[in-house]
Amino acid sequence: MIKNYLLIAYRNFLRNKKYFLINVLGFSFGITACLLIFTFIYTETSTYDRSFSDSKSIYRVVSTAMQEGNETRYPYTIGNLGTMAQEKLSGITSFFRVHHYGNLELKYKDYKSSALNIQYVDSTFFDILDYPIDNAGLATDLLAPFSVILSKQTASKIFGTEDPYLKIVEIDGLNYTVKGIIDTKKYKSHFQFDLLVSMTSVIRPDYNIIELEGIHFQPILS
């Protein structure tokens, strides 16, 4: 029976080649479009920010403002909101802040760039987003001022085949020590970065970025 169906299909193809090709191409394009749409929706809803062990307990805090009767949301808050929330609300086990400090220039030997995505984060960053660091055990080095952790791709751009560990890079005129490398390609996340810089670099007794007006942070709660 199948042989007869194939024979009939072949005869129809010979008699109506253009019509047959239009049907086949239309069917193919339709299936391809459906698969692409399904893949996109699945990727956006089921894979982003799901690689972290406590992904269901991680929340990003936003600010809401009313402007001329319209509600607008911003992914930024004041610098001490995380501490205040942890003190006054139950169930918050940890938090970290993220601060993007503009287009800072990074230098290392002949390498120079102002296009890197540099994010300042608290040392609790790895307590919530458990990225694996190549040199395991040094995640706590984000406690120290002037420490940086690089993405694997960024480390390759800056250092080439050199070992980047404990190398000194200059960011905005200040020296920072490389304490670790992360392969970010293994994780699909809305939070993107080339370098993570210790928040203690900008919160020090002689300089506290929280006290500056117009400086905003993105708190992540767990």
PAFIKOL-967304 format. One record per residue: x, y, z of N, C-alpha, C in turn; residue number from 1; residue in one letter. Coordinates in nm, 2 decimals, m for minus. Layout:
BEGIN
- X / Y / Z / X / Y / Z / X / Y / Z / NUM / A
...
//
This chain:
BEGIN
- 0.08 / m0.12 / 0.00 / 0.00 / 0.00 / 0.00 / 0.09 / 0.13 / 0.00 / 1 / M
- 0.19 / 0.12 / 0.08 / 0.28 / 0.24 / 0.09 / 0.34 / 0.26 / m0.05 / 2 / I
- 0.37 / 0.15 / m0.12 / 0.43 / 0.16 / m0.25 / 0.34 / 0.23 / m0.35 / 3 / K
- 0.21 / 0.20 / m0.34 / 0.11 / 0.27 / m0.42 / 0.10 / 0.42 / m0.39 / 4 / N
- 0.11 / 0.45 / m0.26 / 0.10 / 0.59 / m0.23 / 0.22 / 0.67 / m0.28 / 5 / Y
- 0.34 / 0.61 / m0.27 / 0.46 / 0.67 / m0.33 / 0.45 / 0.69 / m0.48 / 6 / L
- 0.39 / 0.58 / m0.54 / 0.38 / 0.59 / m0.69 / 0.28 / 0.70 / m0.73 / 7 / L
- 0.17 / 0.71 / m0.66 / 0.07 / 0.82 / m0.69 / 0.14 / 0.95 / m0.67 / 8 / I
- 0.21 / 0.97 / m0.56 / 0.28 / 1.10 / m0.53 / 0.38 / 1.13 / m0.64 / 9 / A
- 0.45 / 1.03 / m0.69 / 0.55 / 1.05 / m0.79 / 0.48 / 1.09 / m0.92 / 10 / Y
- 0.37 / 1.03 / m0.96 / 0.30 / 1.06 / m1.08 / 0.24 / 1.21 / m1.07 / 11 / R
- 0.19 / 1.24 / m0.95 / 0.14 / 1.38 / m0.93 / 0.25 / 1.48 / m0.95 / 12 / N
- 0.37 / 1.44 / m0.90 / 0.48 / 1.53 / m0.91 / 0.52 / 1.56 / m1.06 / 13 / F
- 0.51 / 1.45 / m1.14 / 0.55 / 1.46 / m1.28 / 0.44 / 1.54 / m1.35 / 14 / L
- 0.31 / 1.53 / m1.31 / 0.21 / 1.60 / m1.38 / 0.20 / 1.75 / m1.34 / 15 / R
- 0.23 / 1.78 / m1.21 / 0.21 / 1.91 / m1.15 / 0.33 / 1.95 / m1.07 / 16 / N
- 0.45 / 1.97 / m1.14 / 0.57 / 1.99 / m1.07 / 0.57 / 2.12 / m0.99 / 17 / K
- 0.52 / 2.23 / m1.06 / 0.52 / 2.36 / m0.99 / 0.43 / 2.36 / m0.86 / 18 / K
- 0.31 / 2.30 / m0.88 / 0.22 / 2.30 / m0.77 / 0.27 / 2.21 / m0.65 / 19 / Y
- 0.34 / 2.10 / m0.69 / 0.39 / 2.01 / m0.59 / 0.51 / 2.08 / m0.52 / 20 / F
- 0.59 / 2.15 / m0.59 / 0.70 / 2.22 / m0.52 / 0.66 / 2.33 / m0.43 / 21 / L
- 0.55 / 2.40 / m0.47 / 0.49 / 2.51 / m0.39 / 0.44 / 2.45 / m0.26 / 22 / I
- 0.37 / 2.33 / m0.27 / 0.32 / 2.27 / m0.14 / 0.43 / 2.22 / m0.05 / 23 / N
- 0.54 / 2.16 / m0.11 / 0.65 / 2.11 / m0.03 / 0.72 / 2.22 / 0.03 / 24 / V
- 0.75 / 2.33 / m0.04 / 0.83 / 2.44 / 0.01 / 0.74 / 2.51 / 0.12 / 25 / L
- 0.61 / 2.53 / 0.10 / 0.53 / 2.60 / 0.20 / 0.53 / 2.52 / 0.33 / 26 / G
- 0.51 / 2.38 / 0.31 / 0.51 / 2.30 / 0.43 / 0.64 / 2.31 / 0.51 / 27 / F
- 0.75 / 2.31 / 0.43 / 0.89 / 2.31 / 0.49 / 0.91 / 2.44 / 0.57 / 28 / S
- 0.87 / 2.55 / 0.50 / 0.89 / 2.68 / 0.57 / 0.80 / 2.69 / 0.69 / 29 / F
- 0.68 / 2.64 / 0.68 / 0.59 / 2.64 / 0.80 / 0.65 / 2.56 / 0.92 / 30 / G
- 0.70 / 2.44 / 0.89 / 0.76 / 2.36 / 1.00 / 0.88 / 2.43 / 1.06 / 31 / I
- 0.96 / 2.49 / 0.97 / 1.09 / 2.56 / 1.02 / 1.05 / 2.68 / 1.10 / 32 / T
- 0.95 / 2.76 / 1.06 / 0.91 / 2.87 / 1.14 / 0.86 / 2.83 / 1.28 / 33 / A
- 0.78 / 2.72 / 1.28 / 0.72 / 2.67 / 1.41 / 0.83 / 2.63 / 1.50 / 34 / C
- 0.93 / 2.56 / 1.45 / 1.04 / 2.51 / 1.53 / 1.13 / 2.63 / 1.58 / 35 / L
- 1.15 / 2.73 / 1.50 / 1.23 / 2.85 / 1.55 / 1.15 / 2.92 / 1.66 / 36 / L
- 1.02 / 2.94 / 1.64 / 0.94 / 3.01 / 1.74 / 0.94 / 2.93 / 1.87 / 37 / I
- 0.92 / 2.80 / 1.86 / 0.92 / 2.71 / 1.98 / 1.06 / 2.72 / 2.05 / 38 / F
- 1.17 / 2.71 / 1.97 / 1.30 / 2.72 / 2.03 / 1.32 / 2.85 / 2.10 / 39 / T
- 1.28 / 2.96 / 2.04 / 1.30 / 3.10 / 2.10 / 1.22 / 3.11 / 2.23 / 40 / F
- 1.09 / 3.07 / 2.23 / 1.01 / 3.08 / 2.35 / 1.07 / 2.99 / 2.46 / 41 / I
- 1.11 / 2.87 / 2.43 / 1.16 / 2.78 / 2.53 / 1.29 / 2.83 / 2.59 / 42 / Y
- 1.38 / 2.89 / 2.50 / 1.50 / 2.95 / 2.55 / 1.48 / 3.06 / 2.65 / 43 / T
- 1.38 / 3.15 / 2.61 / 1.36 / 3.27 / 2.69 / 1.29 / 3.24 / 2.82 / 44 / E
- 1.20 / 3.14 / 2.82 / 1.12 / 3.11 / 2.94 / 1.17 / 3.00 / 3.03 / 45 / T
- 1.25 / 2.91 / 2.97 / 1.29 / 2.79 / 3.05 / 1.44 / 2.77 / 3.08 / 46 / S
- 1.52 / 2.85 / 3.01 / 1.67 / 2.83 / 3.03 / 1.74 / 2.94 / 3.09 / 47 / T
- 1.70 / 3.07 / 3.07 / 1.77 / 3.18 / 3.12 / 1.76 / 3.19 / 3.27 / 48 / Y
- 1.87 / 3.21 / 3.34 / 1.88 / 3.22 / 3.48 / 1.83 / 3.09 / 3.56 / 49 / D
- 1.83 / 2.98 / 3.49 / 1.79 / 2.85 / 3.55 / 1.91 / 2.76 / 3.59 / 50 / R
- 2.03 / 2.80 / 3.55 / 2.14 / 2.72 / 3.57 / 2.19 / 2.73 / 3.72 / 51 / S
- 2.15 / 2.83 / 3.79 / 2.20 / 2.84 / 3.93 / 2.12 / 2.76 / 4.02 / 52 / F
- 2.18 / 2.70 / 4.12 / 2.12 / 2.60 / 4.21 / 2.00 / 2.65 / 4.28 / 53 / S
- 1.99 / 2.78 / 4.32 / 1.88 / 2.84 / 4.39 / 1.80 / 2.94 / 4.30 / 54 / D
- 1.79 / 2.90 / 4.18 / 1.73 / 3.00 / 4.08 / 1.59 / 3.04 / 4.12 / 55 / S
- 1.51 / 2.94 / 4.18 / 1.37 / 2.97 / 4.21 / 1.36 / 3.07 / 4.33 / 56 / K
- 1.47 / 3.09 / 4.40 / 1.47 / 3.17 / 4.52 / 1.54 / 3.30 / 4.50 / 57 / S
- 1.58 / 3.33 / 4.38 / 1.65 / 3.46 / 4.35 / 1.56 / 3.56 / 4.29 / 58 / I
- 1.56 / 3.68 / 4.35 / 1.47 / 3.79 / 4.30 / 1.56 / 3.92 / 4.27 / 59 / Y
- 1.52 / 3.98 / 4.17 / 1.58 / 4.11 / 4.14 / 1.48 / 4.22 / 4.18 / 60 / R
- 1.53 / 4.32 / 4.25 / 1.45 / 4.43 / 4.30 / 1.45 / 4.54 / 4.20 / 61 / V
- 1.33 / 4.60 / 4.18 / 1.32 / 4.71 / 4.09 / 1.25 / 4.83 / 4.16 / 62 / V
- 1.26 / 4.94 / 4.11 / 1.20 / 5.06 / 4.16 / 1.08 / 5.10 / 4.07 / 63 / S
- 0.97 / 5.15 / 4.13 / 0.86 / 5.19 / 4.05 / 0.83 / 5.34 / 4.07 / 64 / T
- 0.82 / 5.41 / 3.96 / 0.79 / 5.56 / 3.97 / 0.67 / 5.59 / 3.88 / 65 / A
- 0.59 / 5.69 / 3.93 / 0.48 / 5.74 / 3.86 / 0.52 / 5.87 / 3.79 / 66 / M
- 0.50 / 5.88 / 3.66 / 0.53 / 6.00 / 3.58 / 0.42 / 6.03 / 3.49 / 67 / Q
- 0.35 / 6.14 / 3.53 / 0.23 / 6.19 / 3.45 / 0.13 / 6.08 / 3.44 / 68 / E
- 0.11 / 6.01 / 3.55 / 0.01 / 5.91 / 3.55 / 0.05 / 5.77 / 3.50 / 69 / G
- 0.17 / 5.76 / 3.45 / 0.22 / 5.64 / 3.39 / 0.32 / 5.57 / 3.48 / 70 / N
- 0.31 / 5.44 / 3.50 / 0.40 / 5.37 / 3.59 / 0.52 / 5.32 / 3.51 / 71 / E
- 0.64 / 5.36 / 3.57 / 0.76 / 5.32 / 3.50 / 0.85 / 5.24 / 3.60 / 72 / T
- 0.91 / 5.13 / 3.56 / 0.99 / 5.05 / 3.64 / 1.14 / 5.06 / 3.60 / 73 / R
- 1.22 / 5.07 / 3.70 / 1.37 / 5.08 / 3.68 / 1.44 / 4.97 / 3.76 / 74 / Y
- 1.54 / 4.91 / 3.70 / 1.61 / 4.80 / 3.77 / 1.72 / 4.85 / 3.87 / 75 / P
- 1.69 / 4.97 / 3.93 / 1.79 / 5.03 / 4.02 / 1.72 / 5.07 / 4.15 / 76 / Y
- 1.80 / 5.08 / 4.26 / 1.75 / 5.12 / 4.38 / 1.87 / 5.20 / 4.46 / 77 / T
- 1.84 / 5.24 / 4.58 / 1.94 / 5.30 / 4.66 / 2.04 / 5.19 / 4.71 / 78 / I
- 2.16 / 5.23 / 4.74 / 2.27 / 5.14 / 4.77 / 2.25 / 5.05 / 4.90 / 79 / G
- 2.17 / 5.10 / 5.00 / 2.16 / 5.03 / 5.12 / 2.03 / 4.95 / 5.13 / 80 / N
- 1.95 / 4.94 / 5.02 / 1.82 / 4.87 / 5.03 / 1.84 / 4.73 / 5.07 / 81 / L
- 1.94 / 4.66 / 5.02 / 1.95 / 4.52 / 5.06 / 1.97 / 4.50 / 5.21 / 82 / G
- 2.05 / 4.58 / 5.27 / 2.07 / 4.57 / 5.41 / 1.94 / 4.60 / 5.49 / 83 / T
- 1.87 / 4.70 / 5.44 / 1.74 / 4.74 / 5.51 / 1.64 / 4.63 / 5.49 / 84 / M
- 1.63 / 4.57 / 5.38 / 1.54 / 4.46 / 5.35 / 1.57 / 4.34 / 5.44 / 85 / A
- 1.70 / 4.31 / 5.45 / 1.74 / 4.19 / 5.53 / 1.71 / 4.21 / 5.68 / 86 / Q
- 1.71 / 4.34 / 5.73 / 1.69 / 4.37 / 5.87 / 1.54 / 4.37 / 5.90 / 87 / E
- 1.46 / 4.41 / 5.80 / 1.31 / 4.43 / 5.83 / 1.22 / 4.33 / 5.77 / 88 / K
- 1.27 / 4.24 / 5.68 / 1.19 / 4.14 / 5.62 / 1.25 / 4.00 / 5.65 / 89 / L
- 1.16 / 3.91 / 5.68 / 1.20 / 3.77 / 5.71 / 1.22 / 3.70 / 5.58 / 90 / S
- 1.30 / 3.60 / 5.58 / 1.32 / 3.51 / 5.46 / 1.43 / 3.55 / 5.37 / 91 / G
- 1.49 / 3.66 / 5.39 / 1.60 / 3.70 / 5.30 / 1.73 / 3.65 / 5.36 / 92 / I
- 1.79 / 3.55 / 5.30 / 1.91 / 3.49 / 5.35 / 2.04 / 3.56 / 5.31 / 93 / T
- 2.03 / 3.62 / 5.19 / 2.15 / 3.69 / 5.14 / 2.11 / 3.79 / 5.03 / 94 / S
- 2.21 / 3.87 / 5.00 / 2.18 / 3.97 / 4.89 / 2.32 / 4.01 / 4.84 / 95 / F
- 2.32 / 4.06 / 4.71 / 2.44 / 4.13 / 4.66 / 2.39 / 4.24 / 4.57 / 96 / F
- 2.48 / 4.35 / 4.57 / 2.45 / 4.46 / 4.48 / 2.53 / 4.46 / 4.36 / 97 / R
- 2.48 / 4.52 / 4.25 / 2.55 / 4.53 / 4.13 / 2.56 / 4.68 / 4.09 / 98 / V
- 2.67 / 4.73 / 4.05 / 2.68 / 4.87 / 4.01 / 2.77 / 4.87 / 3.89 / 99 / H
- 2.71 / 4.93 / 3.78 / 2.78 / 4.95 / 3.65 / 2.84 / 5.09 / 3.66 / 100 / H
- 2.97 / 5.10 / 3.65 / 3.04 / 5.23 / 3.68 / 3.08 / 5.30 / 3.54 / 101 / Y
- 3.00 / 5.29 / 3.44 / 3.03 / 5.35 / 3.32 / 3.13 / 5.28 / 3.24 / 102 / G
- 3.18 / 5.35 / 3.13 / 3.28 / 5.29 / 3.04 / 3.42 / 5.32 / 3.09 / 103 / N
- 3.47 / 5.24 / 3.18 / 3.60 / 5.26 / 3.24 / 3.71 / 5.20 / 3.15 / 104 / L
- 3.82 / 5.26 / 3.15 / 3.93 / 5.22 / 3.06 / 4.02 / 5.11 / 3.13 / 105 / E
- 4.04 / 5.00 / 3.07 / 4.13 / 4.90 / 3.13 / 4.26 / 4.89 / 3.04 / 106 / L
- 4.37 / 4.88 / 3.11 / 4.50 / 4.87 / 3.04 / 4.58 / 4.75 / 3.10 / 107 / K
- 4.65 / 4.68 / 3.01 / 4.74 / 4.58 / 3.05 / 4.85 / 4.57 / 2.94 / 108 / Y
- 4.97 / 4.61 / 2.97 / 5.07 / 4.62 / 2.87 / 5.03 / 4.69 / 2.75 / 109 / K
- 5.02 / 4.63 / 2.63 / 4.98 / 4.70 / 2.51 / 4.83 / 4.70 / 2.49 / 110 / D
- 4.76 / 4.62 / 2.57 / 4.61 / 4.62 / 2.56 / 4.54 / 4.74 / 2.62 / 111 / Y
- 4.44 / 4.79 / 2.56 / 4.37 / 4.90 / 2.61 / 4.23 / 4.90 / 2.56 / 112 / K
- 4.12 / 4.91 / 2.65 / 3.99 / 4.91 / 2.60 / 3.90 / 4.98 / 2.70 / 113 / S
- 3.80 / 5.06 / 2.64 / 3.70 / 5.12 / 2.72 / 3.56 / 5.07 / 2.69 / 114 / S
- 3.56 / 4.95 / 2.62 / 3.43 / 4.89 / 2.58 / 3.39 / 4.77 / 2.66 / 115 / A
- 3.47 / 4.74 / 2.77 / 3.44 / 4.62 / 2.85 / 3.32 / 4.65 / 2.94 / 116 / L
- 3.24 / 4.54 / 2.97 / 3.13 / 4.55 / 3.06 / 3.18 / 4.52 / 3.20 / 117 / N
- 3.21 / 4.62 / 3.27 / 3.27 / 4.61 / 3.41 / 3.16 / 4.63 / 3.51 / 118 / I
- 3.14 / 4.53 / 3.60 / 3.04 / 4.54 / 3.70 / 3.10 / 4.53 / 3.84 / 119 / Q
- 3.06 / 4.62 / 3.93 / 3.11 / 4.61 / 4.07 / 3.00 / 4.53 / 4.15 / 120 / Y
- 3.05 / 4.43 / 4.22 / 2.96 / 4.34 / 4.30 / 3.01 / 4.31 / 4.44 / 121 / V
- 2.92 / 4.28 / 4.53 / 2.95 / 4.24 / 4.66 / 3.01 / 4.10 / 4.66 / 122 / D
- 3.08 / 4.07 / 4.77 / 3.15 / 3.94 / 4.78 / 3.05 / 3.82 / 4.79 / 123 / S
- 2.92 / 3.85 / 4.82 / 2.82 / 3.75 / 4.83 / 2.77 / 3.71 / 4.70 / 124 / T
- 2.82 / 3.77 / 4.59 / 2.78 / 3.74 / 4.45 / 2.77 / 3.59 / 4.43 / 125 / F
- 2.88 / 3.52 / 4.47 / 2.89 / 3.38 / 4.44 / 2.82 / 3.29 / 4.54 / 126 / F
- 2.76 / 3.35 / 4.65 / 2.67 / 3.28 / 4.74 / 2.54 / 3.26 / 4.67 / 127 / D
- 2.50 / 3.35 / 4.58 / 2.37 / 3.35 / 4.51 / 2.38 / 3.29 / 4.37 / 128 / I
- 2.47 / 3.35 / 4.29 / 2.49 / 3.30 / 4.16 / 2.62 / 3.22 / 4.16 / 129 / L
- 2.60 / 3.09 / 4.17 / 2.71 / 3.00 / 4.19 / 2.79 / 2.96 / 4.06 / 130 / D
- 2.84 / 3.06 / 4.00 / 2.93 / 3.03 / 3.89 / 3.05 / 2.95 / 3.94 / 131 / Y
- 3.10 / 2.86 / 3.86 / 3.22 / 2.79 / 3.90 / 3.35 / 2.87 / 3.86 / 132 / P
- 3.44 / 2.89 / 3.95 / 3.56 / 2.97 / 3.92 / 3.67 / 2.87 / 3.89 / 133 / I
- 3.75 / 2.90 / 3.79 / 3.86 / 2.81 / 3.75 / 3.95 / 2.78 / 3.87 / 134 / D
- 3.99 / 2.88 / 3.95 / 4.08 / 2.85 / 4.06 / 3.99 / 2.85 / 4.19 / 135 / N
- 3.92 / 2.73 / 4.21 / 3.82 / 2.72 / 4.31 / 3.88 / 2.75 / 4.45 / 136 / A
- 3.80 / 2.82 / 4.53 / 3.84 / 2.86 / 4.66 / 3.88 / 3.01 / 4.67 / 137 / G
- 3.89 / 3.08 / 4.56 / 3.93 / 3.22 / 4.56 / 3.81 / 3.31 / 4.54 / 138 / L
- 3.68 / 3.26 / 4.54 / 3.57 / 3.34 / 4.53 / 3.56 / 3.45 / 4.64 / 139 / A
- 3.61 / 3.41 / 4.76 / 3.61 / 3.50 / 4.88 / 3.71 / 3.62 / 4.85 / 140 / T
- 3.79 / 3.61 / 4.75 / 3.88 / 3.72 / 4.73 / 3.81 / 3.85 / 4.68 / 141 / D
- 3.68 / 3.84 / 4.64 / 3.61 / 3.96 / 4.61 / 3.58 / 4.04 / 4.74 / 142 / L
- 3.62 / 3.99 / 4.86 / 3.61 / 4.06 / 4.98 / 3.72 / 4.17 / 4.98 / 143 / L
- 3.83 / 4.15 / 4.92 / 3.94 / 4.24 / 4.92 / 3.92 / 4.35 / 4.82 / 144 / A
- 3.96 / 4.47 / 4.86 / 3.95 / 4.58 / 4.76 / 4.04 / 4.56 / 4.64 / 145 / P
- 4.01 / 4.61 / 4.53 / 4.09 / 4.61 / 4.41 / 4.12 / 4.47 / 4.36 / 146 / F
- 4.01 / 4.39 / 4.37 / 4.02 / 4.25 / 4.31 / 3.92 / 4.24 / 4.20 / 147 / S
- 3.96 / 4.16 / 4.10 / 3.87 / 4.14 / 3.98 / 3.87 / 3.99 / 3.94 / 148 / V
- 3.75 / 3.95 / 3.89 / 3.74 / 3.82 / 3.83 / 3.69 / 3.84 / 3.69 / 149 / I
- 3.75 / 3.77 / 3.59 / 3.73 / 3.79 / 3.45 / 3.65 / 3.68 / 3.39 / 150 / L
- 3.57 / 3.71 / 3.29 / 3.51 / 3.60 / 3.21 / 3.63 / 3.54 / 3.13 / 151 / S
- 3.61 / 3.41 / 3.09 / 3.72 / 3.34 / 3.02 / 3.75 / 3.41 / 2.89 / 152 / K
- 3.64 / 3.46 / 2.82 / 3.66 / 3.52 / 2.69 / 3.74 / 3.65 / 2.70 / 153 / Q
- 3.71 / 3.73 / 2.81 / 3.78 / 3.86 / 2.83 / 3.92 / 3.83 / 2.87 / 154 / T
- 3.95 / 3.73 / 2.95 / 4.09 / 3.70 / 2.99 / 4.17 / 3.66 / 2.86 / 155 / A
- 4.11 / 3.59 / 2.77 / 4.18 / 3.56 / 2.65 / 4.21 / 3.68 / 2.56 / 156 / S
- 4.12 / 3.78 / 2.56 / 4.14 / 3.90 / 2.49 / 4.26 / 3.98 / 2.55 / 157 / K
- 4.26 / 3.99 / 2.68 / 4.36 / 4.07 / 2.75 / 4.50 / 4.00 / 2.76 / 158 / I
- 4.50 / 3.88 / 2.80 / 4.62 / 3.81 / 2.83 / 4.67 / 3.71 / 2.72 / 159 / F
- 4.59 / 3.68 / 2.62 / 4.63 / 3.58 / 2.52 / 4.66 / 3.45 / 2.59 / 160 / G
- 4.78 / 3.40 / 2.57 / 4.82 / 3.27 / 2.62 / 4.88 / 3.28 / 2.76 / 161 / T
- 4.89 / 3.40 / 2.81 / 4.95 / 3.42 / 2.95 / 4.86 / 3.37 / 3.05 / 162 / E
- 4.91 / 3.32 / 3.17 / 4.83 / 3.28 / 3.28 / 4.79 / 3.41 / 3.35 / 163 / D
- 4.66 / 3.44 / 3.36 / 4.61 / 3.57 / 3.41 / 4.61 / 3.58 / 3.56 / 164 / P
- 4.62 / 3.47 / 3.63 / 4.60 / 3.47 / 3.78 / 4.71 / 3.56 / 3.85 / 165 / Y
- 4.65 / 3.65 / 3.93 / 4.73 / 3.74 / 4.01 / 4.81 / 3.84 / 3.93 / 166 / L
- 4.77 / 3.85 / 3.80 / 4.83 / 3.96 / 3.72 / 4.76 / 4.09 / 3.76 / 167 / K
- 4.83 / 4.20 / 3.74 / 4.78 / 4.34 / 3.77 / 4.73 / 4.41 / 3.65 / 168 / I
- 4.61 / 4.45 / 3.65 / 4.55 / 4.53 / 3.54 / 4.52 / 4.67 / 3.59 / 169 / V
- 4.52 / 4.77 / 3.51 / 4.49 / 4.90 / 3.55 / 4.35 / 4.94 / 3.50 / 170 / E
- 4.26 / 4.98 / 3.59 / 4.12 / 5.02 / 3.56 / 4.10 / 5.16 / 3.61 / 171 / I
- 4.08 / 5.25 / 3.51 / 4.05 / 5.39 / 3.55 / 4.17 / 5.45 / 3.63 / 172 / D
- 4.29 / 5.41 / 3.60 / 4.41 / 5.47 / 3.67 / 4.45 / 5.40 / 3.80 / 173 / G
- 4.37 / 5.29 / 3.84 / 4.40 / 5.22 / 3.96 / 4.44 / 5.07 / 3.93 / 174 / L
- 4.52 / 5.02 / 4.01 / 4.57 / 4.88 / 3.99 / 4.48 / 4.78 / 4.06 / 175 / N
- 4.44 / 4.67 / 3.98 / 4.35 / 4.57 / 4.03 / 4.42 / 4.43 / 4.01 / 176 / Y
- 4.40 / 4.34 / 4.10 / 4.46 / 4.20 / 4.09 / 4.36 / 4.10 / 4.04 / 177 / T
- 4.39 / 4.02 / 3.94 / 4.30 / 3.92 / 3.89 / 4.30 / 3.80 / 3.98 / 178 / V
- 4.18 / 3.77 / 4.03 / 4.17 / 3.66 / 4.13 / 4.10 / 3.54 / 4.08 / 179 / K
- 4.04 / 3.54 / 3.96 / 3.97 / 3.42 / 3.91 / 3.92 / 3.44 / 3.77 / 180 / G
- 3.88 / 3.33 / 3.71 / 3.83 / 3.33 / 3.57 / 3.70 / 3.25 / 3.57 / 181 / I
- 3.60 / 3.29 / 3.50 / 3.47 / 3.23 / 3.49 / 3.44 / 3.20 / 3.34 / 182 / I
- 3.39 / 3.08 / 3.31 / 3.35 / 3.05 / 3.17 / 3.20 / 3.09 / 3.17 / 183 / D
- 3.16 / 3.21 / 3.13 / 3.02 / 3.26 / 3.13 / 2.94 / 3.19 / 3.02 / 184 / T
- 3.00 / 3.14 / 2.92 / 2.93 / 3.08 / 2.81 / 2.85 / 2.96 / 2.85 / 185 / K
- 2.88 / 2.90 / 2.96 / 2.81 / 2.78 / 3.01 / 2.68 / 2.82 / 3.07 / 186 / K
- 2.66 / 2.95 / 3.10 / 2.54 / 2.99 / 3.18 / 2.47 / 3.09 / 3.09 / 187 / Y
- 2.34 / 3.07 / 3.08 / 2.25 / 3.17 / 3.01 / 2.18 / 3.25 / 3.12 / 188 / K
- 2.22 / 3.38 / 3.12 / 2.17 / 3.47 / 3.22 / 2.15 / 3.61 / 3.16 / 189 / S
- 2.05 / 3.68 / 3.22 / 2.03 / 3.82 / 3.17 / 2.14 / 3.91 / 3.23 / 190 / H
- 2.21 / 3.86 / 3.33 / 2.32 / 3.94 / 3.39 / 2.45 / 3.91 / 3.32 / 191 / F
- 2.49 / 4.01 / 3.24 / 2.61 / 3.99 / 3.16 / 2.73 / 4.07 / 3.21 / 192 / Q
- 2.85 / 4.02 / 3.20 / 2.97 / 4.10 / 3.24 / 3.09 / 4.05 / 3.17 / 193 / F
- 3.19 / 4.13 / 3.16 / 3.32 / 4.09 / 3.12 / 3.42 / 4.08 / 3.24 / 194 / D
- 3.40 / 4.18 / 3.34 / 3.48 / 4.18 / 3.46 / 3.39 / 4.20 / 3.58 / 195 / L
- 3.41 / 4.13 / 3.69 / 3.35 / 4.15 / 3.82 / 3.46 / 4.22 / 3.91 / 196 / L
- 3.42 / 4.33 / 3.96 / 3.52 / 4.40 / 4.05 / 3.46 / 4.41 / 4.19 / 197 / V
- 3.54 / 4.39 / 4.29 / 3.50 / 4.39 / 4.43 / 3.44 / 4.52 / 4.47 / 198 / S
- 3.32 / 4.51 / 4.53 / 3.25 / 4.64 / 4.57 / 3.32 / 4.71 / 4.67 / 199 / M
- 3.41 / 4.64 / 4.75 / 3.49 / 4.71 / 4.85 / 3.59 / 4.80 / 4.79 / 200 / T
- 3.61 / 4.80 / 4.66 / 3.70 / 4.89 / 4.59 / 3.64 / 5.03 / 4.59 / 201 / S
- 3.51 / 5.04 / 4.60 / 3.44 / 5.17 / 4.59 / 3.36 / 5.20 / 4.72 / 202 / V
- 3.37 / 5.11 / 4.82 / 3.31 / 5.14 / 4.95 / 3.42 / 5.12 / 5.05 / 203 / I
- 3.49 / 5.23 / 5.07 / 3.61 / 5.23 / 5.16 / 3.60 / 5.34 / 5.26 / 204 / R
- 3.68 / 5.34 / 5.37 / 3.67 / 5.45 / 5.47 / 3.70 / 5.58 / 5.40 / 205 / P
- 3.79 / 5.59 / 5.30 / 3.82 / 5.71 / 5.24 / 3.74 / 5.75 / 5.12 / 206 / D
- 3.65 / 5.65 / 5.08 / 3.57 / 5.68 / 4.96 / 3.45 / 5.58 / 4.96 / 207 / Y
- 3.33 / 5.63 / 4.97 / 3.21 / 5.55 / 4.98 / 3.11 / 5.59 / 4.87 / 208 / N
- 3.10 / 5.51 / 4.77 / 3.02 / 5.54 / 4.66 / 2.87 / 5.55 / 4.69 / 209 / I
- 2.83 / 5.48 / 4.80 / 2.69 / 5.49 / 4.84 / 2.65 / 5.63 / 4.88 / 210 / I
- 2.74 / 5.71 / 4.93 / 2.71 / 5.84 / 4.98 / 2.70 / 5.94 / 4.87 / 211 / E
- 2.73 / 5.90 / 4.75 / 2.73 / 5.99 / 4.63 / 2.58 / 6.00 / 4.58 / 212 / L
- 2.54 / 6.12 / 4.54 / 2.40 / 6.13 / 4.49 / 2.40 / 6.08 / 4.34 / 213 / E
- 2.29 / 6.03 / 4.30 / 2.28 / 5.98 / 4.16 / 2.34 / 5.85 / 4.13 / 214 / G
- 2.39 / 5.78 / 4.23 / 2.45 / 5.65 / 4.21 / 2.34 / 5.54 / 4.25 / 215 / I
- 2.32 / 5.45 / 4.15 / 2.21 / 5.35 / 4.17 / 2.27 / 5.21 / 4.17 / 216 / H
- 2.21 / 5.12 / 4.24 / 2.25 / 4.98 / 4.25 / 2.14 / 4.89 / 4.21 / 217 / F
- 2.17 / 4.77 / 4.17 / 2.08 / 4.66 / 4.14 / 2.09 / 4.56 / 4.25 / 218 / Q
- 2.00 / 4.55 / 4.34 / 2.01 / 4.45 / 4.45 / 1.94 / 4.32 / 4.40 / 219 / P
- 2.01 / 4.21 / 4.43 / 1.96 / 4.07 / 4.40 / 1.94 / 4.00 / 4.54 / 220 / I
- 1.82 / 3.96 / 4.57 / 1.79 / 3.90 / 4.69 / 1.77 / 3.75 / 4.68 / 221 / L
- 1.81 / 3.68 / 4.79 / 1.78 / 3.53 / 4.79 / 1.72 / 3.49 / 4.92 / 222 / S
//
